Amino acid sequence: MESINSNLHKTSHFISPKLAKCKHSDYSAVQASSLCLPSMTNHNDDKPFERSCCPIACALDQLGDKWTLLVIRDLLLGKRRYQEFLESPENIATNILADRLKKLEAAGIIVQQTYQLKPARHEYLLTQKGEDLRPVIEALVRWGKTHFPGAQVFRPHQFTKT
């Protein structure tokens, strides 16, 4: 980590306000543009964070698996119902989809809303916390288009299984 820190920015040290509030770890950080790279020593107290209070680690704890951002992509493109998510070209398994929807709801990123009582049917909507991921997804789209020639941007209701 030291070589990364010294190569990124040798003179400017920065501790973000969120990192400064972390009571459970000692941090030193370097600012590289707006990216804060922490060096952490854990005191093994009760932690309000899963791994660390680094904002990147916190985001990855909720979003960093293979499927979660794809479900959020689908929600941003207008999908709401369980079957609609299953129609996406990535072919998510039903047990994985159910698990990700539960985790996103528990994290406050989506809410479940009943649209039919018998049999019970639900749709999923992004909360403000979920909508706040729109620029993150858009940035990933730009990065993916730049670095993966031939990648296609999906539009609402454009999904087809291949």
SEDOKOL-763428 format. One record per residue (C-alpha): residue number from 0; residue in three letters; x, y, z. Coordinates in Angstrom, 1 decimal. Layout:
BEGIN
<rec><pos>NUM</pos><code>ALA</code><x>X</x><y>Y</y><z>Z</z></rec>
...
END
This chain:
BEGIN
<rec><pos>0</pos><code>MET</code><x>0.0</x><y>0.0</y><z>0.0</z></rec>
<rec><pos>1</pos><code>GLU</code><x>2.9</x><y>2.4</y><z>0.8</z></rec>
<rec><pos>2</pos><code>SER</code><x>4.2</x><y>2.2</y><z>-2.8</z></rec>
<rec><pos>3</pos><code>ILE</code><x>0.7</x><y>2.9</y><z>-4.2</z></rec>
<rec><pos>4</pos><code>ASN</code><x>0.3</x><y>5.9</y><z>-1.8</z></rec>
<rec><pos>5</pos><code>SER</code><x>3.7</x><y>7.4</y><z>-2.5</z></rec>
<rec><pos>6</pos><code>ASN</code><x>3.3</x><y>7.0</y><z>-6.3</z></rec>
<rec><pos>7</pos><code>LEU</code><x>-0.2</x><y>8.6</y><z>-6.3</z></rec>
<rec><pos>8</pos><code>HIS</code><x>0.5</x><y>11.8</y><z>-4.5</z></rec>
<rec><pos>9</pos><code>LYS</code><x>3.6</x><y>12.5</y><z>-2.5</z></rec>
<rec><pos>10</pos><code>THR</code><x>2.7</x><y>15.8</y><z>-0.8</z></rec>
<rec><pos>11</pos><code>SER</code><x>-1.1</x><y>16.0</y><z>-0.1</z></rec>
<rec><pos>12</pos><code>HIS</code><x>-2.6</x><y>13.9</y><z>2.7</z></rec>
<rec><pos>13</pos><code>PHE</code><x>-6.3</x><y>13.7</y><z>3.1</z></rec>
<rec><pos>14</pos><code>ILE</code><x>-8.7</x><y>12.0</y><z>5.4</z></rec>
<rec><pos>15</pos><code>SER</code><x>-12.3</x><y>12.3</y><z>4.4</z></rec>
<rec><pos>16</pos><code>PRO</code><x>-14.9</x><y>13.3</y><z>6.9</z></rec>
<rec><pos>17</pos><code>LYS</code><x>-16.5</x><y>9.8</y><z>6.8</z></rec>
<rec><pos>18</pos><code>LEU</code><x>-13.1</x><y>8.2</y><z>7.5</z></rec>
<rec><pos>19</pos><code>ALA</code><x>-12.3</x><y>10.7</y><z>10.2</z></rec>
<rec><pos>20</pos><code>LYS</code><x>-15.5</x><y>9.7</y><z>12.1</z></rec>
<rec><pos>21</pos><code>CYS</code><x>-14.5</x><y>6.0</y><z>12.1</z></rec>
<rec><pos>22</pos><code>LYS</code><x>-13.9</x><y>5.3</y><z>15.8</z></rec>
<rec><pos>23</pos><code>HIS</code><x>-12.7</x><y>1.8</y><z>15.2</z></rec>
<rec><pos>24</pos><code>SER</code><x>-9.7</x><y>2.2</y><z>13.0</z></rec>
<rec><pos>25</pos><code>ASP</code><x>-6.6</x><y>4.4</y><z>12.5</z></rec>
<rec><pos>26</pos><code>TYR</code><x>-6.4</x><y>5.8</y><z>9.0</z></rec>
<rec><pos>27</pos><code>SER</code><x>-3.8</x><y>7.5</y><z>6.9</z></rec>
<rec><pos>28</pos><code>ALA</code><x>-5.0</x><y>8.4</y><z>3.4</z></rec>
<rec><pos>29</pos><code>VAL</code><x>-3.8</x><y>10.0</y><z>0.2</z></rec>
<rec><pos>30</pos><code>GLN</code><x>-5.8</x><y>12.0</y><z>-2.2</z></rec>
<rec><pos>31</pos><code>ALA</code><x>-5.6</x><y>11.1</y><z>-5.8</z></rec>
<rec><pos>32</pos><code>SER</code><x>-8.1</x><y>13.4</y><z>-7.5</z></rec>
<rec><pos>33</pos><code>SER</code><x>-11.2</x><y>12.6</y><z>-5.4</z></rec>
<rec><pos>34</pos><code>LEU</code><x>-10.2</x><y>9.0</y><z>-4.6</z></rec>
<rec><pos>35</pos><code>CYS</code><x>-9.3</x><y>8.4</y><z>-1.0</z></rec>
<rec><pos>36</pos><code>LEU</code><x>-7.1</x><y>5.3</y><z>-0.5</z></rec>
<rec><pos>37</pos><code>PRO</code><x>-7.1</x><y>4.4</y><z>3.2</z></rec>
<rec><pos>38</pos><code>SER</code><x>-4.5</x><y>2.4</y><z>5.1</z></rec>
<rec><pos>39</pos><code>MET</code><x>-6.3</x><y>0.8</y><z>8.1</z></rec>
<rec><pos>40</pos><code>THR</code><x>-5.5</x><y>-0.9</y><z>11.3</z></rec>
<rec><pos>41</pos><code>ASN</code><x>-8.5</x><y>-2.5</y><z>12.9</z></rec>
<rec><pos>42</pos><code>HIS</code><x>-9.0</x><y>-2.3</y><z>16.7</z></rec>
<rec><pos>43</pos><code>ASN</code><x>-11.5</x><y>-5.2</y><z>16.6</z></rec>
<rec><pos>44</pos><code>ASP</code><x>-14.3</x><y>-3.2</y><z>18.4</z></rec>
<rec><pos>45</pos><code>ASP</code><x>-18.0</x><y>-3.4</y><z>17.5</z></rec>
<rec><pos>46</pos><code>LYS</code><x>-18.0</x><y>-2.0</y><z>14.0</z></rec>
<rec><pos>47</pos><code>PRO</code><x>-20.8</x><y>-0.2</y><z>12.2</z></rec>
<rec><pos>48</pos><code>PHE</code><x>-19.1</x><y>-1.2</y><z>9.0</z></rec>
<rec><pos>49</pos><code>GLU</code><x>-18.7</x><y>-4.7</y><z>7.5</z></rec>
<rec><pos>50</pos><code>ARG</code><x>-15.0</x><y>-4.4</y><z>6.6</z></rec>
<rec><pos>51</pos><code>SER</code><x>-13.9</x><y>-0.8</y><z>7.1</z></rec>
<rec><pos>52</pos><code>CYS</code><x>-15.2</x><y>2.7</y><z>7.0</z></rec>
<rec><pos>53</pos><code>CYS</code><x>-13.7</x><y>3.3</y><z>3.7</z></rec>
<rec><pos>54</pos><code>PRO</code><x>-16.5</x><y>4.5</y><z>1.4</z></rec>
<rec><pos>55</pos><code>ILE</code><x>-15.4</x><y>2.2</y><z>-1.4</z></rec>
<rec><pos>56</pos><code>ALA</code><x>-15.4</x><y>-0.8</y><z>0.9</z></rec>
<rec><pos>57</pos><code>CYS</code><x>-18.8</x><y>0.1</y><z>2.3</z></rec>
<rec><pos>58</pos><code>ALA</code><x>-20.3</x><y>0.4</y><z>-1.2</z></rec>
<rec><pos>59</pos><code>LEU</code><x>-18.7</x><y>-2.9</y><z>-2.3</z></rec>
<rec><pos>60</pos><code>ASP</code><x>-20.1</x><y>-4.6</y><z>0.8</z></rec>
<rec><pos>61</pos><code>GLN</code><x>-23.6</x><y>-3.9</y><z>-0.6</z></rec>
<rec><pos>62</pos><code>LEU</code><x>-23.0</x><y>-3.8</y><z>-4.4</z></rec>
<rec><pos>63</pos><code>GLY</code><x>-19.9</x><y>-5.7</y><z>-5.1</z></rec>
<rec><pos>64</pos><code>ASP</code><x>-21.0</x><y>-9.1</y><z>-6.2</z></rec>
<rec><pos>65</pos><code>LYS</code><x>-21.6</x><y>-10.4</y><z>-9.8</z></rec>
<rec><pos>66</pos><code>TRP</code><x>-25.3</x><y>-9.7</y><z>-10.0</z></rec>
<rec><pos>67</pos><code>THR</code><x>-26.4</x><y>-6.7</y><z>-7.8</z></rec>
<rec><pos>68</pos><code>LEU</code><x>-25.5</x><y>-3.9</y><z>-10.2</z></rec>
<rec><pos>69</pos><code>LEU</code><x>-27.2</x><y>-5.8</y><z>-13.1</z></rec>
<rec><pos>70</pos><code>VAL</code><x>-30.4</x><y>-5.9</y><z>-11.0</z></rec>
<rec><pos>71</pos><code>ILE</code><x>-30.1</x><y>-2.2</y><z>-10.3</z></rec>
<rec><pos>72</pos><code>ARG</code><x>-29.4</x><y>-1.6</y><z>-14.0</z></rec>
<rec><pos>73</pos><code>ASP</code><x>-32.7</x><y>-3.4</y><z>-14.8</z></rec>
<rec><pos>74</pos><code>LEU</code><x>-34.6</x><y>-1.3</y><z>-12.3</z></rec>
<rec><pos>75</pos><code>LEU</code><x>-33.1</x><y>1.9</y><z>-13.7</z></rec>
<rec><pos>76</pos><code>LEU</code><x>-34.3</x><y>0.7</y><z>-17.2</z></rec>
<rec><pos>77</pos><code>GLY</code><x>-37.8</x><y>0.2</y><z>-15.9</z></rec>
<rec><pos>78</pos><code>LYS</code><x>-38.1</x><y>-3.4</y><z>-14.9</z></rec>
<rec><pos>79</pos><code>ARG</code><x>-40.2</x><y>-3.9</y><z>-11.8</z></rec>
<rec><pos>80</pos><code>ARG</code><x>-41.4</x><y>-7.4</y><z>-11.6</z></rec>
<rec><pos>81</pos><code>TYR</code><x>-39.6</x><y>-10.7</y><z>-10.8</z></rec>
<rec><pos>82</pos><code>GLN</code><x>-40.3</x><y>-12.3</y><z>-14.2</z></rec>
<rec><pos>83</pos><code>GLU</code><x>-39.0</x><y>-9.2</y><z>-16.0</z></rec>
<rec><pos>84</pos><code>PHE</code><x>-35.6</x><y>-9.5</y><z>-14.3</z></rec>
<rec><pos>85</pos><code>LEU</code><x>-35.4</x><y>-13.2</y><z>-15.4</z></rec>
<rec><pos>86</pos><code>GLU</code><x>-35.8</x><y>-12.0</y><z>-19.0</z></rec>
<rec><pos>87</pos><code>SER</code><x>-32.5</x><y>-10.2</y><z>-18.9</z></rec>
<rec><pos>88</pos><code>PRO</code><x>-29.8</x><y>-11.7</y><z>-21.2</z></rec>
<rec><pos>89</pos><code>GLU</code><x>-27.5</x><y>-12.6</y><z>-18.3</z></rec>
<rec><pos>90</pos><code>ASN</code><x>-29.8</x><y>-15.4</y><z>-17.2</z></rec>
<rec><pos>91</pos><code>ILE</code><x>-29.7</x><y>-14.9</y><z>-13.5</z></rec>
<rec><pos>92</pos><code>ALA</code><x>-30.8</x><y>-17.9</y><z>-11.5</z></rec>
<rec><pos>93</pos><code>THR</code><x>-34.1</x><y>-17.5</y><z>-9.6</z></rec>
<rec><pos>94</pos><code>ASN</code><x>-32.5</x><y>-18.2</y><z>-6.2</z></rec>
<rec><pos>95</pos><code>ILE</code><x>-29.8</x><y>-15.6</y><z>-6.9</z></rec>
<rec><pos>96</pos><code>LEU</code><x>-32.3</x><y>-13.1</y><z>-8.0</z></rec>
<rec><pos>97</pos><code>ALA</code><x>-34.5</x><y>-13.6</y><z>-4.9</z></rec>
<rec><pos>98</pos><code>ASP</code><x>-31.4</x><y>-13.3</y><z>-2.7</z></rec>
<rec><pos>99</pos><code>ARG</code><x>-30.3</x><y>-10.1</y><z>-4.3</z></rec>
<rec><pos>100</pos><code>LEU</code><x>-33.7</x><y>-8.5</y><z>-4.2</z></rec>
<rec><pos>101</pos><code>LYS</code><x>-33.9</x><y>-9.3</y><z>-0.4</z></rec>
<rec><pos>102</pos><code>LYS</code><x>-30.4</x><y>-7.8</y><z>0.2</z></rec>
<rec><pos>103</pos><code>LEU</code><x>-31.2</x><y>-4.7</y><z>-1.8</z></rec>
<rec><pos>104</pos><code>GLU</code><x>-34.4</x><y>-4.2</y><z>0.2</z></rec>
<rec><pos>105</pos><code>ALA</code><x>-32.6</x><y>-4.8</y><z>3.5</z></rec>
<rec><pos>106</pos><code>ALA</code><x>-30.0</x><y>-2.2</y><z>2.4</z></rec>
<rec><pos>107</pos><code>GLY</code><x>-32.8</x><y>0.4</y><z>1.7</z></rec>
<rec><pos>108</pos><code>ILE</code><x>-31.9</x><y>0.5</y><z>-2.0</z></rec>
<rec><pos>109</pos><code>ILE</code><x>-35.3</x><y>-0.9</y><z>-3.2</z></rec>
<rec><pos>110</pos><code>VAL</code><x>-38.8</x><y>-1.3</y><z>-1.8</z></rec>
<rec><pos>111</pos><code>GLN</code><x>-41.2</x><y>-4.1</y><z>-2.4</z></rec>
<rec><pos>112</pos><code>GLN</code><x>-44.7</x><y>-3.2</y><z>-3.3</z></rec>
<rec><pos>113</pos><code>THR</code><x>-47.7</x><y>-5.5</y><z>-3.7</z></rec>
<rec><pos>114</pos><code>TYR</code><x>-49.6</x><y>-5.2</y><z>-6.9</z></rec>
<rec><pos>115</pos><code>GLN</code><x>-51.7</x><y>-8.3</y><z>-6.6</z></rec>
<rec><pos>116</pos><code>LEU</code><x>-53.1</x><y>-10.0</y><z>-3.5</z></rec>
<rec><pos>117</pos><code>LYS</code><x>-54.1</x><y>-13.5</y><z>-4.6</z></rec>
<rec><pos>118</pos><code>PRO</code><x>-51.7</x><y>-14.9</y><z>-5.5</z></rec>
<rec><pos>119</pos><code>ALA</code><x>-49.4</x><y>-12.4</y><z>-3.9</z></rec>
<rec><pos>120</pos><code>ARG</code><x>-47.3</x><y>-10.6</y><z>-6.5</z></rec>
<rec><pos>121</pos><code>HIS</code><x>-44.8</x><y>-7.9</y><z>-5.9</z></rec>
<rec><pos>122</pos><code>GLU</code><x>-42.9</x><y>-5.3</y><z>-7.8</z></rec>
<rec><pos>123</pos><code>TYR</code><x>-39.7</x><y>-3.6</y><z>-6.8</z></rec>
<rec><pos>124</pos><code>LEU</code><x>-39.0</x><y>0.1</y><z>-6.9</z></rec>
<rec><pos>125</pos><code>LEU</code><x>-35.8</x><y>2.0</y><z>-6.3</z></rec>
<rec><pos>126</pos><code>THR</code><x>-35.7</x><y>4.3</y><z>-3.3</z></rec>
<rec><pos>127</pos><code>GLN</code><x>-33.8</x><y>7.6</y><z>-3.4</z></rec>
<rec><pos>128</pos><code>LYS</code><x>-30.7</x><y>5.7</y><z>-2.2</z></rec>
<rec><pos>129</pos><code>GLY</code><x>-31.2</x><y>3.4</y><z>-5.2</z></rec>
<rec><pos>130</pos><code>GLU</code><x>-31.8</x><y>6.3</y><z>-7.6</z></rec>
<rec><pos>131</pos><code>ASP</code><x>-28.6</x><y>7.8</y><z>-6.4</z></rec>
<rec><pos>132</pos><code>LEU</code><x>-26.7</x><y>4.9</y><z>-8.0</z></rec>
<rec><pos>133</pos><code>ARG</code><x>-27.8</x><y>6.2</y><z>-11.5</z></rec>
<rec><pos>134</pos><code>PRO</code><x>-24.6</x><y>8.2</y><z>-12.1</z></rec>
<rec><pos>135</pos><code>VAL</code><x>-22.5</x><y>5.2</y><z>-10.9</z></rec>
<rec><pos>136</pos><code>ILE</code><x>-24.2</x><y>3.0</y><z>-13.4</z></rec>
<rec><pos>137</pos><code>GLU</code><x>-23.8</x><y>5.6</y><z>-16.1</z></rec>
<rec><pos>138</pos><code>ALA</code><x>-20.1</x><y>5.9</y><z>-15.3</z></rec>
<rec><pos>139</pos><code>LEU</code><x>-19.7</x><y>2.1</y><z>-15.6</z></rec>
<rec><pos>140</pos><code>VAL</code><x>-21.5</x><y>2.2</y><z>-19.0</z></rec>
<rec><pos>141</pos><code>ARG</code><x>-19.1</x><y>4.8</y><z>-20.2</z></rec>
<rec><pos>142</pos><code>TRP</code><x>-16.1</x><y>2.9</y><z>-18.9</z></rec>
<rec><pos>143</pos><code>GLY</code><x>-17.4</x><y>-0.4</y><z>-20.4</z></rec>
<rec><pos>144</pos><code>LYS</code><x>-18.1</x><y>1.1</y><z>-23.8</z></rec>
<rec><pos>145</pos><code>THR</code><x>-14.5</x><y>2.6</y><z>-23.8</z></rec>
<rec><pos>146</pos><code>HIS</code><x>-12.7</x><y>-0.6</y><z>-22.8</z></rec>
<rec><pos>147</pos><code>PHE</code><x>-14.9</x><y>-3.3</y><z>-24.3</z></rec>
<rec><pos>148</pos><code>PRO</code><x>-15.4</x><y>-2.5</y><z>-28.0</z></rec>
<rec><pos>149</pos><code>GLY</code><x>-18.7</x><y>-3.9</y><z>-29.3</z></rec>
<rec><pos>150</pos><code>ALA</code><x>-20.4</x><y>-3.7</y><z>-25.9</z></rec>
<rec><pos>151</pos><code>GLN</code><x>-24.0</x><y>-2.6</y><z>-26.3</z></rec>
<rec><pos>152</pos><code>VAL</code><x>-25.9</x><y>-0.2</y><z>-24.1</z></rec>
<rec><pos>153</pos><code>PHE</code><x>-29.4</x><y>-1.6</y><z>-23.2</z></rec>
<rec><pos>154</pos><code>ARG</code><x>-32.4</x><y>0.6</y><z>-23.5</z></rec>
<rec><pos>155</pos><code>PRO</code><x>-35.7</x><y>0.3</y><z>-21.7</z></rec>
<rec><pos>156</pos><code>HIS</code><x>-37.6</x><y>-2.8</y><z>-22.9</z></rec>
<rec><pos>157</pos><code>GLN</code><x>-34.7</x><y>-3.7</y><z>-25.3</z></rec>
<rec><pos>158</pos><code>PHE</code><x>-33.7</x><y>-6.9</y><z>-23.4</z></rec>
<rec><pos>159</pos><code>THR</code><x>-33.7</x><y>-10.1</y><z>-25.3</z></rec>
<rec><pos>160</pos><code>LYS</code><x>-32.2</x><y>-13.4</y><z>-24.2</z></rec>
<rec><pos>161</pos><code>THR</code><x>-29.4</x><y>-14.7</y><z>-26.5</z></rec>
END
